């Protein structure tokens, strides 16, 4: 096993360090088990060079990809990445979605432990498609081309929150 490059946290309790050898099944397994035994989330982020999870476990990560859902066919995906200067932010958390015309209503409930999270139909993914997005992010640090991003929250350098709900979704690439 090589030096760890990424951390995957499954349902907030199972942590795996990854070292560059992961494939799609590494993500499809956890995503395909959403809704079973309280499995509802998957978080992936790159480790700083030369660090292991134990070195950063108590630090906030500013860039990540995460999925949440109540079944393998009802998953929402979010990405937090640098940007958002137009809103006074240094990082922005976005909901990923499929290309669509107009503003899609937030009318699909994704049931989570803290309550329902409402997204639009174009923002719902299957475990298979979510796994493809995760492997792309793992390998490149980016989501694949062709998706749109709906901003929901911005963060300043001192971690102050900026509510971005109501902003227009845009293509990532």
PyMOL commands that set and color helices and strands:
alter all, ss='L'
color gray80, all
select helices_A, chain A and resi 24-32+53-56+85-87+121-123+127-140
alter helices_A, ss='H'
color red, helices_A
select strands_A, chain A and resi 6-10+14-18+41-46+64-71+74-82+91-98+108-112+115-119+147-155+161-163+170-171
alter strands_A, ss='S'
color yellow, strands_A
deselect
rebuild
show_as cartoon
